[in-house]
Each structure stands twice: as C-alpha cells, then as structure tokens.
Amino acid sequence: MSATLLQDNDKCNELEDDRESCLHVLTWTASRFTKYTISGGGSNRFLRAFDEEYEDEDGVKGGDLKKGFLLGCDIPRMVKFDRCPSLDTLIEELTEAFAVRYETSPPHGDFETLKDMQFNNAPPSYLHSNSTFKYQKRLDDLATPSWLVDTFRRHLNVGRGYKEFPSPSSLSCSG
C-alpha cells in the first residue's frame, strides 16, 4: 500500500497509489524470494517498512518508513539483489519516480517561470535542466496510462533483444 494511503485514513485511493503499491509489492516479493545484500545491517529496518503501523487519534496508520525510503532513495542504495541488475535498476527508477509524491512542490512562481519558458520556446536543454520541469514531468509520468507497464517492459527487455514483451517463463535474473 502507498505511504500516502497509510498516512491518511480519509484519502481516496488514486491510480498513483496503486502504482506506488506495485513498487512496494515488487520490493517485498523480491526480498522474500531472491537473495540480496543490504548495506549497514539495516535488514530489520528495511523489512519493517512493509509492516509498519501505529495508532493515533485518527486510527491505525503507517507509511513513515516507506515515505522516508522513497524520499531518500534508500531502497536502491541499501538493497542489491544478487545477479539481478535489471531488478536493481527497475527498483531504482521506480523509487526515484515515486519520490516526487512526497517532495515539496516548487513555489508557484517557479511554475509561472516554466510556463514563460515554454511559451517563449526556450531550448529543450534549458527546459530539461529546470528543476520545476523535472518535477512536473515526473508527476505527469506517474499519471500517464502506459507509464508503469512501459517502465517494466523496458527493464525486463534490457540486454535480451526482445521486440515484444517476453513470456514470464523466459525471464530469469541470472541472464
């Protein structure tokens, strides 16, 4: 479950919550069924993130560890799955993508400046180096219908030469 849903009992489930949940399910499943190494002996803290809960006046909540792992990009820095570099890079990309949900939004004036840059046909290199542009692009990516499937396909097909999505039986981490 997404950190946002765990932190706010009144929040309605959105597409981005389900997509973030995919990252958590993928990471949890990989940590249960794939050999991995974790830096700093943080295995207990890492695994605790998936079961974290506490009770306050609004009911049972959680998600603080998940949110912290996303904001700090801790999952790909701490955990490496043995002989699965595609899995490592997929989790790294997903972690960076979902971190945007918990970052502080740029000031309104920065969005106005970005609109002016776009209106005045600023060179793509200026736009792509603009932090507000990057922030908005990551949010837009999360809402794009095919983004998550495309991201998984790209990582599953790395180095395999597939033009079409491969069958599940043909995939292995060691190849």
C-alpha positions as CSV (number, residue, x, y, z in Angstrom):
1,M,0.0,0.0,0.0
2,S,1.3,3.5,-0.7
3,A,2.7,5.6,2.1
4,T,0.1,8.3,1.3
5,L,-2.8,5.9,1.9
6,L,-1.2,4.6,5.1
7,Q,-0.7,8.1,6.5
8,D,-4.2,9.4,5.8
9,N,-7.2,7.2,6.6
10,D,-9.5,9.6,4.8
11,K,-7.6,9.7,1.5
12,C,-9.3,8.2,-1.6
13,N,-7.3,5.7,-3.5
14,E,-5.8,7.1,-6.7
15,L,-4.0,5.5,-9.7
16,E,-0.7,6.8,-8.4
17,D,-1.3,5.0,-5.0
18,D,-1.8,1.7,-6.8
19,R,1.3,2.2,-8.9
20,E,3.4,3.1,-5.9
21,S,2.0,-0.1,-4.2
22,C,3.5,-2.1,-7.2
23,L,6.9,-0.9,-6.1
24,H,6.3,-2.0,-2.5
25,V,4.9,-5.4,-3.6
26,L,7.8,-5.9,-6.0
27,T,10.4,-5.0,-3.4
28,W,8.8,-7.1,-0.7
29,T,8.4,-10.1,-3.0
30,A,12.0,-9.8,-4.3
31,S,13.3,-9.6,-0.7
32,R,11.4,-12.7,0.2
33,F,12.3,-14.9,-2.8
34,T,15.6,-13.5,-4.1
35,K,19.0,-13.4,-2.5
36,Y,20.0,-9.9,-1.7
37,T,22.6,-7.9,0.2
38,I,21.7,-4.9,2.4
39,S,24.2,-2.3,3.5
40,G,24.7,-1.2,7.1
41,G,22.9,-4.2,8.6
42,G,19.6,-2.4,8.1
43,S,17.7,-5.6,7.2
44,N,15.3,-5.3,10.1
45,R,14.5,-1.6,9.4
46,F,14.1,-2.3,5.7
47,L,11.7,-5.2,6.2
48,R,9.8,-3.4,9.0
49,A,8.8,-0.7,6.4
50,F,6.3,-3.2,4.9
51,D,4.6,-4.0,8.2
52,E,4.9,-0.6,9.9
53,E,1.8,0.5,11.8
54,Y,0.9,2.7,14.7
55,E,-2.2,4.0,16.2
56,D,-3.1,7.7,16.8
57,E,-6.4,9.5,17.4
58,D,-7.4,9.0,13.8
59,G,-6.9,5.3,13.9
60,V,-4.2,2.9,12.6
61,K,-1.6,4.5,10.4
62,G,1.8,3.8,8.9
63,G,3.9,4.6,5.9
64,D,6.5,6.8,7.5
65,L,9.4,4.3,6.7
66,K,8.1,3.8,3.1
67,K,7.9,7.6,2.6
68,G,11.4,8.0,4.1
69,F,12.8,5.3,1.9
70,L,11.3,7.0,-1.2
71,L,12.5,10.5,-0.3
72,G,16.0,9.3,0.5
73,C,16.1,6.9,-2.4
74,D,17.2,4.4,0.3
75,I,15.9,1.2,-1.2
76,P,18.2,1.1,-4.2
77,R,21.1,2.5,-2.2
78,M,20.7,-0.1,0.6
79,V,19.5,-3.2,-1.2
80,K,21.1,-5.1,-4.1
81,F,19.6,-8.2,-5.5
82,D,22.1,-10.9,-6.3
83,R,22.7,-11.4,-10.1
84,C,19.6,-9.2,-10.9
85,P,21.0,-5.9,-12.2
86,S,17.7,-5.3,-14.1
87,L,15.7,-5.7,-10.9
88,D,18.1,-3.3,-9.1
89,T,17.8,-0.6,-11.9
90,L,14.0,-1.1,-12.1
91,I,13.6,-0.6,-8.4
92,E,15.9,2.4,-8.5
93,E,13.9,4.1,-11.3
94,L,10.6,3.4,-9.6
95,T,11.9,4.7,-6.3
96,E,13.0,8.0,-7.9
97,A,9.7,8.3,-9.8
98,F,7.5,7.8,-6.7
99,A,9.7,10.1,-4.5
100,V,8.1,13.0,-6.3
101,R,4.8,12.3,-4.5
102,Y,6.5,13.2,-1.2
103,E,8.8,16.0,-2.2
104,T,7.9,19.6,-1.5
105,S,6.4,21.2,-4.6
106,P,8.3,24.1,-6.2
107,P,7.0,27.6,-5.4
108,H,4.1,28.8,-7.6
109,G,6.4,31.4,-9.2
110,D,8.7,28.6,-10.5
111,F,5.7,27.1,-12.4
112,E,5.0,30.6,-13.9
113,T,8.6,30.9,-15.0
114,L,8.4,27.4,-16.5
115,K,5.2,28.4,-18.4
116,D,7.0,31.6,-19.7
117,M,10.0,29.5,-20.8
118,Q,7.7,27.1,-22.7
119,F,5.6,29.9,-24.2
120,N,8.8,31.6,-25.4
121,N,10.2,28.4,-26.9
122,A,13.2,28.1,-24.6
123,P,15.6,25.5,-25.9
124,P,14.9,21.9,-24.7
125,S,18.2,21.8,-22.9
126,Y,17.1,24.8,-20.7
127,L,13.7,23.1,-20.0
128,H,15.2,19.7,-19.2
129,S,17.7,21.2,-16.8
130,N,14.9,23.2,-15.0
131,S,14.1,21.6,-11.6
132,T,10.4,22.6,-11.9
133,F,10.2,21.0,-15.4
134,K,11.7,17.8,-14.0
135,Y,9.3,17.8,-11.0
136,Q,6.2,18.3,-13.3
137,K,7.5,15.7,-15.8
138,R,7.8,13.1,-13.1
139,L,4.2,13.8,-11.8
140,D,2.9,13.7,-15.4
141,D,4.7,10.4,-16.0
142,L,3.0,8.8,-12.9
143,A,-0.4,9.8,-14.4
144,T,0.3,8.6,-17.9
145,P,-1.7,5.4,-18.6
146,S,1.1,3.3,-20.0
147,W,4.0,4.6,-17.9
148,L,4.3,1.8,-15.4
149,V,3.9,-1.0,-18.0
150,D,6.4,0.7,-20.3
151,T,8.9,1.1,-17.5
152,F,8.6,-2.6,-16.6
153,R,8.9,-3.7,-20.2
154,R,12.0,-1.5,-20.7
155,H,13.7,-3.1,-17.7
156,L,12.7,-6.6,-18.5
157,N,13.9,-6.4,-22.1
158,V,17.3,-4.9,-21.3
159,G,20.0,-7.0,-22.9
160,R,17.6,-9.6,-24.1
161,G,16.9,-8.3,-27.6
162,Y,13.2,-8.7,-27.4
163,K,10.9,-6.7,-29.7
164,E,7.8,-7.9,-28.0
165,F,7.2,-8.5,-24.3
166,P,8.7,-11.9,-23.4
167,S,6.7,-14.7,-21.8
168,P,7.2,-15.0,-18.0
169,S,8.8,-18.4,-18.3
170,S,11.6,-17.0,-20.4
171,L,12.7,-14.4,-17.8
172,S,15.4,-15.1,-15.2
173,C,17.5,-12.8,-13.1
174,S,20.8,-14.6,-13.8
175,G,20.8,-13.9,-17.6
